[in-house]
């Protein structure tokens, strides 16, 4: 039977940022809307990029470390909500981005260990040659389990895959790495994005690791900010 309801349209960038502002403020800073549109807190800026997906629940977000200087590198990541309602899906997507990506940048600035975890190059869980700041692990599963999230926290796969990921790093001092494992039954989706771009060798290496396979679909994701050289 064909569903007669039209597919919802993606929210406008300004609406996404309106939803994001109070959520960002809960983590830190006073965020205000500026032209662009962009959210600003001091020199930091957040803006919505043109989507690389037709899914209305998908967001591409860019974090500007210095919104007044276009020569300063930015941190790009994509995120996805699950709700059918576009507003709720946007809130979910923003929340996952805050917990995994944004916190690593704020922690790099604060250096207090309040928002994310620090790993020196030689630490267990470290990334060879780089200081790694690792955000939270978020996820979802059809059966309510957290097996894949727990695996990320325990296995610290960014450390295992460091030699493969390192080959895709294209900046000398600051690189953002997003890792995602999604699987249920015969369906598997593993993703590694470096500075917002898919890195196939790292994604294949992640798919080959011994993370928990389940009958019902579940996913987990995290974000690693590499500051270097360490």
VENWOHU-V249804 format. One line per field, one symbol per residue. phi: phi as a letter, one per 40 degrees, with the letter a starting at -180 (. if undefined). psi: psi as a letter, one per 20 degrees, with the letter a starting at -180 (. if undefined). burial: I if it has 24 or more other C-alpha atoms within 12 Angstrom, else O. A space follows every 50 residues. Layout:
BEGIN
phi: ???
psi: ???
burial: ???
END
This chain:
BEGIN
phi: .ccccccdccccdccdccccdccccccigbbbcbcicacbbgccbbaccd cbacccccbbbbbccaccbcccdbbbabaacbcccdcccccccccccccb cdccccccccfbgcbabbbcdcccgcbdgbcbbbccbbaaacbgcbdccc cdcccfcccccdcccdcbcbbcbabbbbbabbaagccbbbbbbbfgbdbd dccccccccccccbcbcaaaaabbccbacc
psi: ppoipqpqqqqqghgghghhghhhhhhqropqprqgqqpqociqqprpqp qjqipiippoqpophniioiipqrppqqqpriqhphghggggggghgghg gghhghhhgglijhhrqporgjqpjropiqppoparpraqqhjjrkghgh gghghmihggjghghhiipjqhhoppopppppqpcjppoppppolippog hhghhghirlrppqhqqqqqqrppoopaq.
burial: OOOOOOOOOIIOIOOIIIIIIOIIOOIOOOIIIOOOOIIIIOOIIIIIIO IOOOIIIIIIIIIIIOIOOOOOIIIIIIIIIIOOOIIOIIIIIIIIIIII IIIIIIIIOOOOOOIIIIIOOOOOIIIIIIIIIIIIIIIIIOOOOIIIII IIIOOIIIIIIIOIIIOIIOOOOIIIIIIIIIIOOOOIIIIIIIIIIIIO OIIOIIIOOOIIIIOOIIIIIIIIIIIIOO
END
